[in-house]
């Protein structure tokens, strides 16, 4: 797997959805990477780093997102990398790279946090924690003698992802300790927060109503799909941070990893947490959101074979529910597939954008409220067919020069109903050909 596999791009959106980078890489990214490699080969180290960092810059509407800022001065390169709650600052010379991320004031750290930080040091490959007279910091130091773009990518990714993760963890588990160096993150406006709070409650009420309407016998599996889909949807569409994200992630991980509990017991755990979210006051809810810039994707790219297998197995389950006349769970099953993939897998940019498009179609009320042109009219069960076909073409077209067998498929979709549309969409996803010729 190459270092580029850790990046994902998105079409132009007004909001961030899901986890990871939330803008497009530079159209000159490959050229910048190649120039970086050549500069390292010729021992022009500072220039090589400049090209490399420029290749990581994100763009929105052809304007730099400034998730990376670089400045050359006196033969050195100074840089800032933004990753959620973390800001990584560093200096590069011909001989060395030094980078650091500030977490908290040294004087505010209690014994429990210091113990946690010491334990974290054993989990890193490249970076480590240390403290100066004022702050606790995550630090990275590299020797540039035999450096290359591939060699520096993973150390920078490690310090960025872990600084962000640990700052969020501290905010949740040590609420009395103030995070430092977070002036770059911004609160969401009140209208958007209120809208997200309203939709979260609507979705929870909808799930509770559906669960109460399920057959009284042997409904544990259907309950699981409804409850997990709800948590996946909250994560992808609302994008909560801090305690909501941490607790939701833990509940989902426990569901899939704890083999000692029955499905019924696992469902009870999920419902208990959803009740906790329902009872969360708005003033607490809105403290779990912020806007920030991201550079590195936290999820490694999955092979397309894995995606294919999951879709095949999921559609087989849909057919089983259909044949046994459990029709009330079918719409949720079709939505669950997309959300599960977006939550659990590192996806090719094309696959991710296509799944996001399907999610827009499956959730018209939310996207309409967020200011997007509806692609599906739920009341009249009609599709914006021309817009959907055009959107699929626009997602795939930029990649056809590299993947010659990658073809748009809008004209092959079934627009007779939302369920049939979703089914045909997944079948076309399975047929995407990413082989480079």
N, C-alpha and C positions, 0 to 999 in steps of 0.2 A: 504494500500500500504506500503510495507516494504522499509527500507532505501536502500536496494540493487537495487530497481527499478530505482534509479536515475543514475545508471551507464550503459554505453553502451560500447561494445568493438568492435574492428575492426580486420579483417584479416590483415596480414602484407602488408602495403602499403608504397610506397616511399614518398607519400605526404599526407597532411591532407586534408580531404574532409568533408564539412559540419561543424556543430557546435558540441561542446562537447568533451569528452575525445577522444584522437586519438591514443590509443594503447590498448593492452590487459591487463586486470587485472591479478594479480598473480594467477598461478594455485593453490596456497595454500591459496587463499583469504578466502574461507569459514572456513578453519582450523584456520587461523589467527584471524578471527572474533570470532570464538568460544573460542579461547584462551584468547582473550581480555575480553570477557564476564565473563569467569571463574576468571580471575585476578581481575576484578572489584568486583566480588562477594566475593573474599577473601581479599578485601581491599588493594591489591597490585597495587595501582593506577598508578604509573609511568610505571610499566611493562605493565599494561593493555593498556595504551595509546600507548606504543611502538608497541604492537601487532596491535592495531587498525590502526595506521598510516601506518604501513607496509602493511596492507590489502588494502590500497588505492593506493599503488604504482602501476604505469603502467609499462608494459614490451613491448619491441620491439625486436623480434628475441631472446627472452629469456634473454635479458639484461635490467636491470632496466632503466626506462626512466628518473629517478631522478626528477620526478614532486613533490616528497616529500623527504626531507632530514632530518634525525633525528640523534641526538647525545646525549648520556647520559654523565652527568658530575656532580660529587659531589651530587649524589642522585636526580638530576633534569634531565628533558628531554627537550632538545632544538630542535626546529623543524622549517622547512621552507616548505611552501606549495605554489606551483606555479599554477596560474590560468590566462592564457593570459597575459595581461599587469600588473597584480598584483602579488606581492610577499608578502605572509603572514608569518611573523616570530612570534615565540611564545616560551614560557617557561611553563613547567608543573612541579608542585610539588605535593606532596601527597594531599595538601589542595586545590590548585587552578590551573586554567589554565588562562594564559594571552596571548593574541595574538593581533597583529596590522598589518596594511598595510599602508605604506606611500603613500600619493597622490601627494602633491605639497608643496613647501616652503610656510610657513605662510606669509612671506613678499611679495610674488607674488600674493596672492589671492586678487581679487578686491571685492567690495561690493556685486556685483551680484553673484559671486561664493560663498561668505560666506552666503548669503541668501539662495541659493540653498542647501548648506550643512545643514543648520539649518532645512530646510523643509524635507530633506531626513531623518533626525533623527526620524521623526514621522512615517516613513514607515518601520522601522526595528523592528524585534521581539527580537533579541539577542544582536546585536552590536550597536555602536554609534560613532559619530564623536567627536573628540576633537583635541586640538592643544597644542603642547608643545612650547618651546622657538624657535624652528626652523621649524617644519613641521605640516601640517594638516594630521591627521591619522584617519583611521577607526579602532575601538578598540573592542575587545571582552574579557570579564572577566567572568569566570564560577567557581562556587563552586563545588568541587569534592566529597562532602559527599555522595551523592546518584547518582553518575554518572554511565552510561552504554554506550556501543557503540552506541545504538540508540539515546540516549539523546545528545551525542556530535556531531553526524553526521550533524544534521541540523544547529546548530550554526556555525560550521566551513564552511558549504556550504554557509550560508548566507554571512559571511564576505568575502569569496573568490569571489563569483559571483558578489556581489555589489561593491567590490573594483575594479574589472575588468571593470564592467559596467560604473562606475563613472569616471574612468580614461579615458576610450574611449570617454565618453560624454564631459569631459573637453577638450580633444584634439580637438573635433569638434567645440564646442561652445565657447571655450575660447582659441583660437589658440596662443595667445600671452603668455599664461601661460605654463611654462615648466613642464612636468611630471617628478616626481622624482622616483628613485628606479626602473628603467626599463632596467638595464644593462643585464637582463636575456633574453630579446627579441632580435631577430635577423632578419635582412633584408633578403629578398629572393634574390637569385642570379639574375643577369641581364638577363640571358637567359630565366629563368622561367617567370620573369616579362614581358619580351617582348612577350613571347608565349601567356601568358594570355591576354595581351592587344590585340594581333592579333585576338585571338579567340573571345574575346568579340565583336570586330567590325564585324567579320564574322557572328556571331550569330545575331547581330542587323540588318545587311544588309539582312540576310536571312529572318528575321521576317518582315521587311519592304516590301520585295518582295512578300512574301506570303499574306500580308494584301492587297497589291495592286491587287492581283489576286482573292480575294474573291468576291462572288456575290455582286452586288451593293445594293441589298435589304436585309434587315434583317441579317446583318452580325456582329452585335455588340457582340453577344455571342462568336462567333468564334474569333473575335479580342481579346476579353478578355483572352481566353485560350492561344493565341499566346503571348500576352504581359506578362501575369503572368508567363507563362512557362519560358520565357526569364529571368525574374528577379529571379525566383527560381533556374534556371540553373547557373546564374552568382554567386548566393550566395553559392550553394552547390559545384560547380566544381572549381570556382576561389577563393572562401573564402576571400572576401575583408573584411577589418576592417575599423575602423574610419568612415569618412563621407559617403563613398559609402554604407557601411553596415547600418549606421543609416538612411540615406535617403531612401534606398531601403526598409528597414523594415517599415518605416513610410508610404510609398506609398502603400505597400501591406496591411498594417493594415487599412488604410483609404479606400481602395477598398472594403474590406469585412465588414467594420463597418459603413460607412457613408450611411445611408438609405435615405438621402435627395437628393442625386445625382442620375441621371439616369446612366444607364450602359454606354451610349455614353459619358457622361461627365467624368465618371471614366476612361474610355479608353483614353480620351484626356489627363487626368492627367498623366497616365502611359506613354503615348507617349512623352509628354513634358519632363518627367524625362529621358526617354531613349535617347532623343535628347541631353539632357544635358550630359549624359554619352558619347555619340558619340563625342561630341565636347571637352571632357576633354583631355587636353594635356597629353602625356605620362609621363612627369616629375611630374605632379600632380597625375596621376593614380597610379604610383608606390609608392607614400608615403602612400597609403592605405593598405599596405600589410606588414605582418611580420610573422615570425615563433615563436611559443611559446609553452610551455607545459600547459596542462590542467588536472585538477583533478576531477572537478565536472561537471556533465551535467546540462545545464540550463533548460531543458525541462522535465516535469514530465512524467512518463510512461503512455501512453494511454492504455485502455483496448483493448483486441483483438476484442471485439465486435464492438468498434468504427472503427477499421481498416477495419473489414469485411463490415460494413455498407457503409463506404466511397467507397471501391472498387466496391461493388454491385451497388451503385448509379452511379458511374462514368462509369462502363461498360454499364449501361442502357443508359446513354447519348451517348456513342459511337454507340450503336445500333440505336439510334434515328437519328444520323447524317448519318449513313450508309443507313438507310431506306429512308432518304430524299435526298440521293445522294450528300451529301456534303463531297465527298471523300477526298478533299484536306486537311481537318482538322483532319482526322483520325490518321495519324502518330503522330501529335503533341499531340492529346488526350492521346494516349498510353504513351507517354513520360511524359506528364503533371501529370498523376496519381502518378508515382513514385516520381517525384520531389515535388509534393504537400505533400505527406506522409513524405518524408525526411525533409521537411522544417517545417511542422506544428506539428508533433507528436513525442513524446518520444516513441521510438520503442524498442521492445525486440531485443537483440543483433543479434539473428538469422534473424529476419525480416529485420533489418537494413542492414545486410551484403548481404542478398539476393537482396534487392532493389538496393544496390550499384552495385552488379553484373549485374543486369538488366540495370542499368544506363551505365555501361561500354559497354555493348552490343549495347545499343542505341546510343552511342556517340563514335564510333570507332576512328574517326579522332583525336579527342582531346586526348583520352587515348594513342593512338599510339604516338602522338607528345610528350606526357609526359613520354614516355619510357616504357609503358606497352604492353605486347603481345596482339595483337588484338584478340577479341573473335568473331568478326563479320566482314566480308569483304563486305563493302557497295557496291563496284563497281560490284562485282560478286554475291552479295546477298547470300553469303554462311556463314555458322556458323562453329566455331571450336567446333563441337558437343562434342567430347570426353573431351575437356578441360572444357566446361561448365558443363557437367554432373559431372565431377570430382570435380569441384569447389563447386557445390551445396552439394555434399556429404561431403566435407571437412568442410563446414560451419555448417552443421547439426550434424555431427557425435559427436563432443565434448559434445553435450547437450542431447544425447539420453539416457544416464544413468539416467538423472533426469526426462526427459520427454519421457516415454516409447513409446508413440504413435506418436512421431515426426519422420517422415520418409522422406528420400530424394525423389525427384520427377523428377529428370532429364530425366528419361526414359519416362515420361508422357507428355513431352513438344512437341509442334508442331513446327517443324523446316522448314516448307514450305515457310514462308515469315516472315519478321520482325514483321509485324502487327499480324499475327497468333501466332507467338512466344510470343509476349507481352501479348496477350489475354490469352493464355494458362498459362503463368507464373502467372498472377494475379489470375486466377482460382485456381491454386495450392496454392498460398499464402493464399487464403480464407480457404483452407482445412487443414492448419497446426493446429496441436493439441498440445497445451501447458499444458494440464492438467497433474498434477503430480499424479502418481498412487503409 
